[in-house]
Amino acid sequence: MVPWGLHILYAQEPELVWAKSFGGSHNESQNDMAVDKQGNFYVIGGFMSEEIDFGSFILTTEYHSHYLVKFNSDGEAIWGKVLGIWIPYSSIYTYSVAVDSW
C-alpha cells in the first residue's frame, strides 16, 4: 500500500490524538476535506489503483476514478462511494467538498 493521504488530529494543545494513512498501489490523491459539526470529516479525491483500501472497506474501479469517503471523529472510514470513471479528455474532476452549515 502506498499511503496517499495522512490524516492527523490534534487536540487544542499540540498533542497527537490519532493519525491514519490510506492508499492503493498507484497514484492516489486527496483534493479536499470538510468537517461537520459532529467532527466527522469528508474527503474527496481520485485514485488510479484498481482498489483503494480505507481500512474498514475497499473501493474498486477499472480505471482512474474519483471517490468521496466519510470518516468519523476517530478517523475510521464509515462509508465511501466511487463517483465516476475518468475518461481521457473528459471533464470529470473532483476539486472540493462541503457540508451543510452548523
Secondary structure, 3 states (H helix, E strand, C coil): CEEEEEEEEECCCCCEEEEEEEEECCCEEEEEEEECCCCCEEEEEEECCCEEECCCCEEECCCCEEEEEEECCCCCEEEEEEEEECCCCCCCCCCCCCCCCC
